[in-house]
Amino acid sequence: MDTIYITGHRNPDTDSIVSAMAYAALKNALGDRQYQAARLGQISDETQAVLNRFGAQPPMLITNLRTQVQDLDYDTPPILSPGVTVSRAWQMMQKDKLSVLPIANEDGTLYGMISAGDVANNDVASVRNPVIQDIPVYNLLSVLEGHVLNRCGEVKDTISGAVSIALPTDRENLMFSQPDSIVICGKQPDMVRRAIEMNVSCVIVCQAEVDQELLEQKTDTCVISTPFDAYQVVRLICHAMPVSHVCKNHDLVYFHLNDYIDDVQNRVLESRFRAYPILDENERVVGMLSRFHLLRPRRKRVVLMDHNERAQSVAGLEQAEILEIVDHHRLADIETKNPIYVRNEPVGSTATIVAGMYQEKGLMPSAKMAGLMAAAIVSDTVMFKSPTCTQRDIDLANRMARIANVSLDELGKAIFSAGCGDDKTVEAMLNTDYKEFHIAGHNLAVSQITCMDSDRLLKRRDEFLQAMQAIRQKQKMDTVLLMITDVLLDGTQLLYVGDENTIRQAFDIHSEEENCAFLPKIMSRKKQIIPMLSGLWG
């Protein structure tokens, strides 16, 4: 089954991480085991503290959802050894209706490729120049369905020489051009005797018996009997060659499972091969890619959690198939090709929505998962002081806390003291809960730090402003804001760079202090900061 990724937004906060984990657990518990929680960025100190508190591991990290080779329905043909006969390769091509087969070394790494064209070229070449080199005897016996008749001496491991059919017209002139020959004959005892006397490389006796006296002689000539006639033997000898003698094993074009389809298509257009080997991370051959596989590739499937804005979502989202959106923010610019399930509720935390889904499905979350959801609700509602907080948030947070047997007050204190230590750089704190918005042609970035001692952070105001200015220039933002939200003061210390006049107008700032102001009762980015700016710019 193909994995369905449940992912929150970039620079994920506790609500984003926990909601993805809880929703994946709910889906899997209901019998659909395809769901996998994922994250798009590093875990913040606050979130890590929550995960550690309940003994949970963070979700897997993904960086993009671009379609890769591993997402294709590529072929998995037989993978041959270099020592396999051309005859065996041809039979497999005919049986499975394949035009190309991969050749791999004993450890599974790529050796080469053999195609129907390679087999045909070998056949034509053998007609013009019927000389073979170092064919293993085992290969020859297999293709000719033959037996070695020698009773004395050691049988050769390999056979080489020019292939000729003995057509005697005069017993006195039975001669071969050179000892290093492979002689094919029928019921011709004199010919067999003469060939052995000349010590040719090999005598192949077709549909006939050999004089027992000849077989008792000690000779270096390998004598083989076969049920095929001479014409068939001539054609089959070249098919006894190992595929390593025939296949293409240089200038190969191949791809890896994690290669992106965009890059693969460009390389395919530059080459003219029928098919291309696919290798895994250990360079082992796992399949074959043909051009038609690129026509309708399977797209990765994803559920967007705690966001519905493309700028906040995973890279390569346009190549993925969005199945669901579960969110509590404003509707933004996500577009889908098909109708999808969307659940967007005006509550303070996405974890509140997911916790409600457990109740709707009649499933009690585990104590660990309930504790995580309680922590996520407390975090996103700023201990229920955010204007986005609803009674539903409070009720479900208390219910989850009872299941997990934890105190919400103690949980809140631990959460809001975890993410702003003196040992952290201002850049790290800015990136912990950082989001970008595009409103009416204006590019805006808003970062939020929730704490219980804003005065300590304000001592580093100049450092923050300098880092914000760097972000503004690098990301080409019109305005960058930092919300230092103090739970105890029930308000936010706002730092800002960029369009200062608009910021002062939006939040009615009259203080003479530059780039900084205290906004009482301002706790929410999405319900108080963004709507005020949208009203001015819209």
VEXNU-663827 format. One record per atom (N, C-alpha, C, O): z, x, y. Coordinates in steps of 0.05 Angstrom, whole numbers, plus 5000, padded with zeros to 4 digits. Each point is the difference from the previous one (the first is absolute). Layout:
ZXY
...
// end
This chain:
500050174976
500049835024
500050185025
501450205001
497149725019
499950155025
502549955016
500949775002
500150445010
502549985016
499449855026
498050045013
503949784994
500049875026
502250135017
502449984993
496950155029
501950145016
501249815021
498649855013
504150164989
501449855021
501050205020
501750164993
497349835031
500650215019
500849895027
498849815009
503250325003
500849935027
498350155020
497850114993
503149915032
498450125021
500550305001
501750114986
496850025031
500350295004
502750055014
501249825012
499850434985
502750065009
502049784992
501249885017
499150084957
501449774990
503050005007
501350214999
499749555008
502949975004
501249894974
498749974980
503949985021
501549914976
498949734991
499749964975
499749865043
499049734993
497350034985
499649864981
498750315029
497350034989
500250114971
498749914982
503050305015
500350124973
501349814980
498949974978
503349925030
501549824981
498449754994
500049924977
498649965042
498549764995
497850054979
499549844983
499150405020
498050074980
501250034972
498949914981
503450235018
501350044974
500949734988
499649964976
501649875040
501149754990
497749814991
500349864980
497550145035
497849814993
498750104974
499249844984
500550425013
498850114975
501849944977
499049924978
503750105025
501849934979
499949714993
500149934976
499649905044
499849714995
497449934984
500149864980
497750265029
497449944986
500150104971
499149874982
502050375014
500150124973
501949844983
499549974976
502749935035
502049854985
498849744990
500849894980
497350005035
498749754993
497750034980
498649814994
501050444996
498150044979
497550145008
498450074983
501149975043
497650135009
500650295006
501050075021
498550114960
500950285001
498050185014
500150254997
498249645020
498050175014
501150115026
498750185012
503549714998
500850065027
501650265002
501750064984
497750105038
501350265004
500650025030
498349995017
504350044989
500850055028
499150275009
499950194984
499249825041
499050265011
500950025029
500849815013
499150434997
500750065028
497850175012
498550144986
501349845041
497950145014
500950255015
498450155012
504249904988
501150225014
502650104989
500949904979
500350295035
502650114990
502249805004
500049845018
502050184964
502349835001
501850095022
500650245002
500349585016
501950075021
502750064989
500749924977
501050215039
502750054991
501649744996
501649994981
497949825036
501449744996
499249884973
501849914985
495650085010
499149884975
501050164976
500849884979
499150385023
501050174978
503049954995
500850004977
500749965044
502849944997
500449744985
501849974983
496549835023
500249744986
499350034971
501349894982
496550265013
499250044972
502150154984
500649934977
500650275035
502250154987
502449824995
501350024979
499349815040
502349824997
499849834975
502049934987
495549995006
499749824977
498650134976
499149874981
500650405021
498950154977
497149934994
499249984977
499249995044
497249934996
498250235008
500750165017
497049854971
498050215006
497949885020
499449774998
499650395020
498049905019
497349944986
499550114979
498949715032
497449944987
498250245001
500550195015
497349794970
498050215000
498750025027
499749805014
499450444993
498650045026
497049994995
498950134982
499749715035
497149995000
499150065028
501349925020
496550224983
498950075026
497649845008
499449985024
499249914957
497749835007
499249834976
500850064978
497549745027
499049834979
497050014997
498749814991
500250425017
497150034997
499349994970
501550094983
496249805011
499249984972
499350274989
498750165012
502449894964
499650264986
498549974974
499649774991
499650454998
498649994974
501649864979
498949864983
503850185017
501749884980
500049695002
500949874981
498150025041
499949715004
497449884988
499849764999
498450414993
497449904990
500149944970
501750114985
496649715006
499749954971
498150204988
497849934991
502950325010
498250224991
499949994969
501749894986
496250255003
499650014971
501950204987
500750205013
500049754963
501650194984
498550064974
500949914979
496950245022
498450054976
501450214983
502050125008
497049924968
501050224983
499750275014
498050055014
504050124983
499950275012
499650204978
501850024982
496050135018
499350174978
501050295004
500550085022
499750054955
500650295001
497450165002
497949904992
502250345020
497650165002
498750074973
497650054999
504049944979
498950084974
498749774985
498850044979
501349715032
498849774987
497050035000
498850125018
499849784961
497150034998
498649825020
501149795008
496550294999
498349825017
499549744986
499849795013
499950224961
499649764984
502249805004
499549765004
503050344995
502349825003
500149885028
500549775004
498950405016
499949905028
497949785003
500549805013
497250254975
497849805003
500749744986
499549785011
501850244966
500849754986
502049845016
499949765001
501950385013
502049865016
498749875024
500849785009
497250365003
498649885023
498549754991
500149805014
498750214963
498549764990
501949774993
499449775006
502850304982
501949794991
501249865024
500249755000
500750405020
501349885023
498249955024
500949925021
496550134975
498049965021
500750155025
500149895022
500450374974
500750185022
497850205005
498650074982
501150015043
498050205006
501250285005
498650205000
504149815004
501450255006
502750004986
501349794998
499550444991
502650034988
501350255011
498750205005
504049795000
501450245009
500750194977
500549904978
499550355027
500950204981
502550145011
500150085023
502049934960
502550115009
501050224982
499450004976
502050195035
501250224985
502349884983
500749775002
500550404982
502149914982
502449895016
501449834990
499150285034
502349905015
499349765018
501649915016
496049984980
499249775015
498650045026
499049825012
500950444997
498650065025
497049984997
498950034978
499749935044
497149964999
498550254993
500550225011
497749764969
498350224992
497149955011
498850185011
500249574986
497349945009
499349714995
501849844995
495650105008
499049734997
497450024984
498450175004
501349644977
497549994985
498749725004
501449804998
496150205008
498549755005
497849964980
499350194985
499649575014
497749954983
497750185007
498450084983
501449985043
497850185009
500450284989
498050134993
504549965005
500550274988
499150014971
498950204991
501749584994
499249994972
497050004997
498950144983
499749715034
497149984999
498850285007
498150084987
503050055034
499050265007
500350204977
498350174996
503949814990
500550184978
498049954978
499050194987
500349565008
498149934979
497250125007
498750124983
500549845042
497450105008
499950314999
498050114991
504150025018
500250294999
499850114972
498850214995
502449644986
500050094972
497249994988
499450154981
498949675029
497249984990
498450245010
498550124985
501949955040
498550235011
501050274991
498550194997
504149824999
501250254992
502149954978
502449985007
496750004968
501949934978
501850234991
499950084977
501750015042
501950224994
502849905007
500449905022
501450134960
502749915005
501950244999
499550204987
502749785028
501950225001
502849904993
501149815012
500150324969
502849974994
500949714995
501849905013
496749964969
500849734992
502250034978
499450134980
502949765024
502150014979
498949864974
498849795001
501850344977
499149894974
501149724996
498649824990
503950145018
501249734997
498449795015
499649784990
499550295034
498449815015
497449934986
499249774998
499550444991
497549964986
500349834975
498449824995
503750234990
500549844976
500549715007
499249814986
502350145036
500649735008
497549845008
499649784991
498750355025
497649865010
498049954977
498849794998
500950414984
498149984978
501249864975
498549964980
504049975022
501449884976
499550184976
499549914978
500850365027
499350194980
502350134986
502349945006
497150254976
501950154984
499150284998
497650064998
504350135003
499450284996
499850054970
501849934985
496050205006
499550044972
500850284990
500250044976
500350145042
500750274992
502550004983
502049865005
497950314973
502350034983
501350275002
502250044991
496350155021
501050275003
500050085030
498349905015
503550274992
500050105028
501449805019
500549774993
499950325031
501349835020
497949855016
497850115007
502849644999
498249845016
500350065029
502250045010
495649985004
500150065029
501449785016
500049774992
501150325030
501349805018
497949875018
500249765006
497950405003
497949905018
497350094990
499750194985
498349665023
497250064992
498350015025
500249835018
498050374983
498150035022
497350064988
499850104978
498149855038
497350084991
497949805009
500549795010
496950294985
497749835005
499649814977
500150084977
499549675029
499749794979
497149984992
498249995017
501350024957
497349974990
499949844974
501950014984
496049845012
499649854975
498150154982
497850085009
503049974967
498450154980
497849824989
500749804987
496850275018
497749854989
498350194985
497850085010
502950014966
498550224986
497349904991
499849784989
498250385015
497349954989
499250204979
498249964984
503250275017
499450214981
502750144993
501250125018
499649874957
502550114993
500250305005
502250115002
495550025000
500150295003
500550085030
500650235006
499149575011
500450065029
502349855012
499949915023
502350074962
502349875010
501550195018
501650164990
497949835036
501350185019
501149845023
499049795007
503150325005
501249885024
499950215022
500150244996
499649665028
499650185022
502350195005
499650235009
502949694985
502350175004
502249914982
500249764993
501650424999
502349934983
501849805013
501249824987
499150205039
501949825014
498649735005
499349935022
500449924956
498649755000
501649794986
501850064984
497649695023
501149774986
497649864986
498449885014
501550144960
497749904985
500649734988
502149964987
496149855018
500349734989
497849964978
497750055006
503249884971
498049964978
500849774982
502249895002
496050044980
500549784981
500450114972
501450204996
497249684985
500250094972
498150244997
497849974989
503150265021
498450245000
501850244992
500950155017
499649884957
501950214991
499050285007
501750175007
495749884993
499050265008
500650065029
500650235007
499149565009
500650035029
502950065005
500750175016
501149694969
502850055003
500750284992
501550145013
497349954964
500550274990
499150215020
501550195006
496149785005
498950195019
501850015025
500450225011
500549554999
501749995024
502650154995
501050145018
500249824958
502550144994
499650304999
501650155009
496149924978
499450294998
499750135028
500750235004
498249625015
499650105027
502649985017
500150085023
501949804964
502749995013
499849845027
501250085020
497349704980
499949835024
502749895005
501850004983
498549905041
502749895008
500849764984
502349984991
495849845005
500849754986
497549884987
497850015011
502649874965
497949844986
501149724998
502249954989
496249865020
500849714998
498149874980
497649985006
503449944972
498449884978
500149695003
502249894998
495549995006
499949715005
499449854975
497950054987
503749765005
499549814979
499150144974
498249904986
503150335007
499250144976
502450164990
501950065015
497950024960
502150174988
499150295001
497650065002
504450124996
499450295001
500750124974
501949934986
496450265006
500550144975
502850125000
500850145019
500649814959
502850094999
500250305000
502050115010
496050034979
500150295000
500050115029
501450205005
497149675012
500050095028
502749985014
500850165016
500649634976
502649945012
502150204991
502050045014
497550094963
501950194990
499850275013
501850174998
495949885016
499650255013
501850035025
500649815014
500250444990
501650065024
498150055023
498450184999
501849665022
498250015022
501449925026
501949854999
497050255024
501149915026
498649755010
500849885020
497150034965
498549765008
501749764993
501049974978
499349855041
501449754995
498049794990
498049945013
502649954963
498249814988
501349725001
502349964991
496349865022
501049735005
498149794988
497650035003
503549774984
498349784991
500649765017
502249965010
495749874994
500349765017
498349774988
497950054988
503049705015
498449784990
497749925019
498349834993
501550305031
497949935019
497550164994
500050214987
497749685022
497550154997
499750215022
501650015018
496350164979
499850235017
499649925029
501150135018
497449664987
499549915028
502749925013
500550075023
501149774963
502649925011
501850245005
501450015020
498650184962
501750235003
499350165025
501850085015
495649954990
499250145024
501149875025
500950135019
498949604982
501049865023
503150005002
501150005022
500250004955
502949995000
501450265006
502350015009
496350214985
501350265004
500950045029
502250105005
496149825013
500750045029
502449825007
501450055019
499049734966
502349825005
502550114988
502249895004
497650324980
502450124989
501350205020
502250094995
496549965027
501150185020
502549885012
500149765004
501950405003
502449905014
499149905028
498250115012
503149684998
499349905026
500450205022
498849985021
502950224974
500450215020
497550165006
499750115021
498449894959
497450145004
498149845017
498050105011
502549644992
498149825012
501049885026
498449955019
504250004983
501149855023
499950165026
499750245000
500549615022
500250125026
502950085005
501849824999
498850435008
502850085004
500350175025
501950155002
496349825017
500350145025
499149815023
498349824995
502650235029
499349835023
500649714995
498549825008
503750124978
500749734994
501249865024
501550125015
498049624988
501349845020
501949824986
499249844983
503350175025
502149844986
502049905021
500050105023
501649714969
501949885019
502749984986
500350024976
501849945041
502749974990
500949715004
498949865017
503150064968
501049735001
501049935028
499749775009
501450425006
501149945026
498050045023
500749985023
496750084971
498050025020
499449725012
500149804986
499450205040
499449755014
497149924997
498250175000
501349574997
497349914995
498150075022
497650064995
503349935030
498350085023
498850284996
497650045004
504150144987
499150284996
498250024976
498150155000
502649704979
498450004975
497249905006
498050124991
501749665024
497449895006
498250205014
497650024995
503650135024
498450205014
498950224982
497750085002
504050014979
499250214982
497949904980
498250144992
502149614999
498149884982
497249985013
498050044987
502049885038
497549985014
498550275003
497650015002
504050204997
498850275003
499050124974
498850215000
501849654977
499250104974
498349804986
499849775009
499150304967
498249834986
500849964971
498349944983
504250105010
500949974973
500449714993
500549835017
499350114957
500449734990
502949925000
500849785006
500950414987
502949954998
501650255007
498950224999
503649745007
501750225009
502749994985
501249794997
499750454993
502650004986
502349955019
499950075024
502249804966
502549955016
502250164987
500449994976
501150165041
502250174990
502649895011
500249885021
502050174963
502649935010
501350235015
498650205006
504049785000
501350205016
500250274986
500550205012
499249794961
500150254984
497350104993
499750174982
498249735031
497250084996
499049914973
497950114991
503349704996
499049914974
498149765004
500349845019
497750154965
498049795002
501249734991
501149994978
498649815038
501149734993
497949785000
500549784991
497150285020
498049795001
497450095014
499750235006
498649574998
497450065012
499549795022
500649764997
498350335025
499449835023
496949995004
498750205002
500349554999
497149965005
499749875027
502049905012
495650104998
499549895027
500849705002
501049925021
498449934958
500649715002
503049945002
500749785009
501050414983
502949965003
500849995029
502149885006
496350235011
500750015029
499149755015
500849975023
497749864964
498949775014
502249795006
500149895022
501750064959
502149805004
502650114990
501149924979
500150275036
502550124991
502349805002
500149835018
501850204964
502549855002
501650115023
500350245003
500849585013
501750095022
502949994992
500849834984
500850345028
502949994996
501149745012
498949895019
503250014968
501149755009
502850055012
501550174991
499149675031
502450065015
501249755011
498649805006
504150204995
501549795014
501350135025
501450204997
498149695026
501050115025
502849885005
500349755001
501750415002
502749925003
501050095028
499850235007
501449585008
501350065025
498150095022
500850135018
496649804979
498150065021
497449864994
499449934977
499050025044
497349894996
498150105022
498249865008
502350395000
498450135020
498750254989
501450174988
496049855016
498550224987
501150285009
500150184984
500649845042
501050265010
502550094987
500750244999
500949574990
502550074987
499750024969
502050064987
495749895003
499649984971
498950264989
499750205015
499849804960
499150244985
497250085007
498349825005
501150434996
497350105005
498249904977
500849994977
496749955029
498149914980
500449714992
498949914980
502649935036
500549724994
497449844999
499849814985
498250275030
497449865000
498650014973
498349844995
502450364989
498850024973
501649874979
499249994976
503149905031
501849884980
499849705001
498849885019
502249994961
500149714998
502849905006
501950064984
498549815038
502649895008
500549744985
498449825002
503750174982
500749764985
502049825013
499749754999
502250365015
502249855012
500950145025
499750245003
501649615015
501450105023
502749865002
500149755001
502150404999
502649885004
501250145024
500450255000
500349605021
500650135026
501749815017
500349764994
500950365027
501449845020
499350085028
501549955019
496250184984
499050085027
497849825009
499149824986
500050235039
497849855011
497550044983
499750214987
498449605013
497550044986
498350195016
499749975025
499050224961
498550215015
497149994990
498749795000
500250444993
497150034997
499150054972
497750094995
503949864985
499250044972
497949784993
500449775005
497450324983
497949824991
499650034970
500450224989
499049564997
499550014971
497449874994
498949845015
499950244962
497549894991
500349734986
498149844999
504350124989
500549754985
502649885010
501650145012
498849604983
502549875006
502350144985
499750074976
502649975036
502250134988
502649855005
500149815017
502050264969
502649885004
501450145023
500350254999
500549615021
501450115023
502649855004
500149765001
502150395001
502649885005
501250155024
500850234998
499249635025
501050115025
502149815011
499349785007
503250314995
502149835009
501550125024
500350245001
500549605018
501450105023
502950064995
501849855009
498750354975
502750094994
500350295009
498150135008
504449974989
500650275010
499250224982
500050245008
499449714967
499550214980
498149904979
500249774991
497950405001
498349924977
501649984975
499349844982
502950325015
501749984977
501249724997
500649924978
499849945044
501049734999
497949824986
500849824984
496750225022
497949844987
500050064970
499849814984
500350445008
499950084972
502549894985
499749904978
502650125035
502449904987
499849704996
500949904979
497849965039
499649714997
498149954977
500249794986
497850395009
498249964978
501450024973
499449864981
502650325017
501650024975
501349734995
500049904977
501149985044
501349744997
498049784992
500649844982
497050175030
498049804993
499150024971
499449804988
500450445002
499150054973
502349974979
499550024976
502949935034
502349974981
500850254987
500850004977
498950225037
500650274989
502250135016
499750035024
502550054963
502250145013
499350305001
499550124980
500449995044
499450295002
502350164988
502349905000
497250344991
502150174991
501950085023
499249975023
503150124970
502050085021
498850225017
500350005025
498350194963
498750215016
497949895019
500150075024
498249764967
497949895017
501149825021
499150005023
503049854970
501349825020
501250175022
499949935023
501450294970
501250185019
498050125019
500450025024
497350064965
497850115016
499049795020
499550065023
500149694968
499049805018
502049935021
499349955023
503350044971
502149955020
499950225021
500149945024
499650314968
499950235019
497549975017
500150065024
497649864965
497649985015
500249785022
499150045022
502249744971
500349785019
501950095023
499449965023
502850174970
501850115020
498650195018
500450005025
498050184964
498550205016
498149875019
499950075023
498449754967
497949895017
501049805020
498749955021
503649934974
501149815020
502150135017
501249865017
499250404980
502050155016
502749864998
501249925020
499750064956
502649874994
500149715012
502049925011
495749954986
499749725008
500149965031
500449785009
499350445006
500049985029
497349985012
499749945024
498250114960
497349995011
499249705005
500949834985
497650125037
499249735005
498149894979
499549754999
499550424984
498349904978
501749894977
498949874982
503750195018
501749914978
500349705000
500349875021
499650024955
500349714996
502349954981
501150184988
499749575011
502249934981
499250054972
501650074983
495849915011
499050064973
500550294993
500750074977
498950125042
500650284996
502950044993
500750144981
501149735034
502850034996
500949894973
501550134985
497449635008
500849884975
499150174976
501550044981
496050055019
499050154977
501250284999
500450104978
500250025045
501450264999
502749974988
500950174984
500649625023
502649964988
499849944970
501750094984
496349765008
499649944971
499450264985
501150044978
497150125032
499350254987
502550194999
500450144980
501249865041
502450175000
502049914979
501350174988
498949575008
501849904979
499150084972
501650084984
495749915012
499050084974
500550304995
500650094978
499050075044
500350294998
502950095003
500650234995
501249585013
502850065004
500450235021
501350204995
497449765028
500250195022
500849865026
499749765002
501450395017
500849905026
497750055020
499150225002
500049575011
497850035020
500950175023
498450165011
504149824998
500950165023
500050304992
499050165016
502049904961
500050284992
497250104996
499350235006
499049604983
497250074996
498650065027
498550195002
502149645018
498850045026
500850265013
498450145011
504249924987
501050255012
498750254987
499350195013
500449804961
498750224986
497150035007
499050225003
499649555001
497150005006
499550125028
498350175003
503249735017
499450085027
501250265009
499750095023
501750044959
501050275006
498550214984
500650245002
497349684983
498650194982
497650125012
499250224991
499649665029
497450095009
499950165025
497850065010
504450015002
499950135026
502150235002
501550005020
498550174961
501950225001
499150225019
497750025008
504250145001
499450225019
498250214988
498850155015
501049864959
498450214987
497049925000
498450164990
500949615019
497249914999
498550075025
501150005022
496450064975
498250055023
499349735013
500049804986
499350215039
499249755014
497449894988
499649764999
498750434992
497549914988
500549854974
498749794995
503250304989
500649864975
501249735006
499349804986
502450185034
501249745006
497949815012
500049764995
498150345021
497949835011
498249894978
499149775002
500450384978
498149924979
501349834979
498649894983
504150085017
501349854980
499149714999
499449894979
500649985045
499149725001
498049975023
500749895021
497050224975
497950025021
497749824993
499050004977
500149845043
497749824995
498150015024
500950035023
496649944971
497949995021
498949725002
499749864980
499750065044
498949735005
497650035019
499950175017
498249654979
497649995017
499849725012
499349814986
501450175039
500249735013
498249995025
500450155019
497649684980
498249955022
498950265012
499950035025
499350154958
498850255009
502050225007
499250215008
503449734988
502050205006
501150114974
500649854981
499750415018
501250134976
502950075005
500750145019
501049754964
502950015004
501350104975
499349924978
502750265025
501750094978
502949945007
500950065022
500549834958
502849935004
501650104977
499549934977
502550255028
501850104980
502749885005
500849965023
500750004955
502649885003
502150154983
499550064976
502750015037
502350124986
502449815003
500849955023
500349964955
502349835001
502550164994
500150144979
501949845038
502450174997
502549855009
499849775009
502450374990
502549895010
501250185021
502349965008
496250235002
500950195021
497650105016
499250234996
499749605022
497650085014
500550225020
498150155006
504449885005
500550215019
499550284989
499050175014
501649864960
499550264987
497050074999
499350235004
499149574992
497150044999
498850045028
498150165003
503149715017
498950025027
500550285012
498650085019
503250074969
500350285009
497550174994
499750215012
498649694971
497650144993
497549855012
497850034990
502749835032
497949845012
497650175008
497749924994
502750315018
497750165008
498350094976
497650015001
503850054977
498550084976
498349764989
497750044992
503549735009
498549764991
497649955017
497849964990
502650055037
497749955018
497850204996
497649945002
503150314994
498050214996
498449954974
497650025000
503849904979
498749944974
498349755003
497849994988
503149815027
498449765004
497550065016
497949884994
502350295025
497650085015
497950144982
497649965003
503550204979
498150144981
498749804982
497650024994
503849784997
498849794983
497949855016
497949934989
502750015036
498149855017
497450155003
497849884998
502350385006
497650155003
498550044974
497549984999
504050074979
498750054975
498749744988
497750014990
503749775012
499049754989
498449845020
499049784994
500750325031
498549875021
501149725005
498549805001
504150195003
501449755006
500249955030
500250195015
499749564994
500549945028
502950015006
500850105022
500949814960
502949995004
501450064974
499149914979
503150235023
501750064977
502949925007
501050095021
500249744963
502849915005
501850094977
499150034977
503450025030
502150054980
502349815005
501250005022
499449844959
502349815001
502450134985
499950044976
502250035039
502550094988
501849765000
501549955019
498449904959
501549754998
502850054990
500550104979
501549825038
502850054995
501249744990
500249805014
500850204961
501149764988
502649925014
500449765004
501250435004
502649945013
499649905029
501449825009
496650295005
499549915027
498349755002
499749885021
499250044956
498349764999
497750025020
499549815015
499150424985
497850045018
498550254992
500650134980
497449945037
498250224994
499750185024
499549915022
500850354974
499350205019
497050064997
499250104979
499249835041
497150024998
499050255015
500550045024
498250144961
498650235012
497149954999
499049894980
499550195041
497249935001
498450215015
501050125019
496549934972
498150175014
497349865000
499349854981
499250195041
497449875001
499849815024
500450085023
499049674971
499649795021
502849905009
500949794992
500450385025
502749945007
500349745017
501949864997
496150095020
500249765017
500049754983
501449815005
496950194974
499949764982
502649974985
500949774997
500350454994
502649994986
502149885018
501649834992
498650275033
502049905018
499649705006
501949855002
495650085001
499549715006
500649834976
501149785003
498250314973
500449844976
502949944995
500849794991
500950415014
502949974992
501849995025
502450034998
496449935025
501549965025
501950235005
502449955004
496550294995
501750245004
500050075029
497950045012
504549985000
500250075029
501650265005
500350085022
500750044957
501650245003
498250235010
497650004995
503650195019
498450235011
499750224979
498450185004
502949794974
499850214979
497249994988
499049784993
499750445004
497350014990
499950004970
501650134986
496549735003
499350004972
502349914982
499950054976
502149815034
502249924983
501449765013
500449985024
500449824959
501449765010
501549874976
499150024977
503149855029
501549854980
499249715002
500149885021
499150014955
499149724999
502049844984
499950014975
501949855038
502049854984
498749774984
498149885009
503050084968
499149784981
497250054989
499049844985
499850395021
497450074989
500550164974
500950225001
498349654976
500550134974
497550014983
499950164981
498149685025
497749974982
497550105013
499349935023
499350244963
497450105009
497949774999
498649965020
501349904957
497849814997
500449745016
498149865006
504550075000
500449745013
500750025029
499749815015
501050444994
500850035028
498350205015
499249965023
500150264965
498550215013
497049935000
498749995021
500149984955
497149954998
499249745014
497950015015
503549764983
499149765014
500050035030
498249905014
503750254997
500150035029
497650165010
498849935020
500550284966
497750165008
497449854994
498150025016
501849834963
497649844994
499449805022
497749955007
504549935003
499749815022
498850115025
498549875014
502350384992
498950135024
497150094996
498349965017
501250164959
497350114995
498049794991
497650025005
503549774983
498249794990
498749845022
498549814994
// end
